[in-house]
Amino acid sequence: MTHRDIDVEERHIERKSDSSLVASTFIKYAAYIIIFFGALYFLVRYVFPKF
């Protein structure tokens, strides 16, 4: 009869639902989207009519 020592590693996963972190992430991506659509509007309004 063989006896094996099995080390069980416990992992505790903490879910961080910090509202300030969520808000700052939302603001960051909202800024990316606004900049993207602003650049797209600039291209359509001023660059493409010249062609």
Residue pairs with C-beta under 8 A, 6 or more apart in sequence:
none
